[in-house]
Amino acid sequence: MENVAPSPSSVAIKWALIGFFVSIVITYAFQLLNVDVNSPVKYISYVFFIAFLLLGQKEFKDKLGGFVTFGQAFLEGFLFSVFYGIMVAIFTYIYFTMLSPAVWDQAMNAAQKNLEAKGTLSSDQIESAMNISRKYGILIAVVGVAIGTPIMGAIIALIGAAIFKKERSPLDMVQDSNYSDPAV
């Protein structure tokens, strides 16, 4: 029976689901602890995103017998970020529109106070900006997450691919009798 190489998408989906559930827990923990929307603590979710992307690349390398090309490692990391970005974008929309719309209102009030404190805009300009934000802000946030996450993920996946890359040498191919070249 021929060995079938693992799919990068199956590993990516697994880690994206784990990351997605962790991000939900973090979201509700921040809400429960009443963490300020402008607090730097909110960046902790990026640490988990990076960790799960790299863990996915490492698992994929391990499933390939400890050898992975730069392209294979990058693809796994990029797929993770695409799947994760889609899931978080959907959750963001549901969270702000149905589950916790008060959180969006708090963010809008904080943004308005921030604009007023700067004093660079007139009250009419601030009101106009806030009306647009209240009307389209959630959709802009969702699109930003859906596009921004894969972009950020691509950068991190490039770094991870450089770290995890370990290609088979001709000696490794001869020593590993179970190896089957996926290009054949």
SULURLIN-V341520 format. One record per residue. RES is the residue in one small letter. SS is DSSP state (a for helix, b for strand, c for the rest). Layout:
((RES:SS) (RES:SS))
This chain:
((m:c) (e:c) (n:c) (v:c) (a:c) (p:c) (s:c) (p:a) (s:a) (s:a) (v:a) (a:a) (i:a) (k:a) (w:a) (a:a) (l:a) (i:a) (g:a) (f:a) (f:a) (v:a) (s:a) (i:a) (v:a) (i:a) (t:a) (y:a) (a:a) (f:a) (q:a) (l:a) (l:c) (n:c) (v:c) (d:c) (v:c) (n:c) (s:c) (p:a) (v:a) (k:a) (y:a) (i:a) (s:a) (y:a) (v:a) (f:a) (f:a) (i:a) (a:a) (f:a) (l:a) (l:a) (l:a) (g:a) (q:a) (k:a) (e:a) (f:a) (k:a) (d:a) (k:a) (l:c) (g:c) (g:c) (f:c) (v:b) (t:c) (f:a) (g:a) (q:a) (a:a) (f:a) (l:a) (e:a) (g:a) (f:a) (l:a) (f:a) (s:a) (v:a) (f:a) (y:a) (g:a) (i:a) (m:a) (v:a) (a:a) (i:a) (f:a) (t:a) (y:a) (i:a) (y:a) (f:a) (t:a) (m:a) (l:a) (s:c) (p:a) (a:a) (v:a) (w:a) (d:a) (q:a) (a:a) (m:a) (n:a) (a:a) (a:a) (q:a) (k:a) (n:a) (l:a) (e:a) (a:a) (k:a) (g:c) (t:c) (l:c) (s:c) (s:a) (d:a) (q:a) (i:a) (e:a) (s:a) (a:a) (m:a) (n:a) (i:a) (s:a) (r:a) (k:a) (y:a) (g:a) (i:a) (l:a) (i:a) (a:a) (v:a) (v:a) (g:a) (v:a) (a:a) (i:a) (g:a) (t:a) (p:a) (i:a) (m:a) (g:a) (a:a) (i:a) (i:a) (a:a) (l:a) (i:a) (g:a) (a:a) (a:a) (i:a) (f:a) (k:c) (k:b) (e:c) (r:c) (s:c) (p:a) (l:a) (d:a) (m:a) (v:a) (q:a) (d:c) (s:c) (n:c) (y:c) (s:c) (d:c) (p:c) (a:c) (v:c))
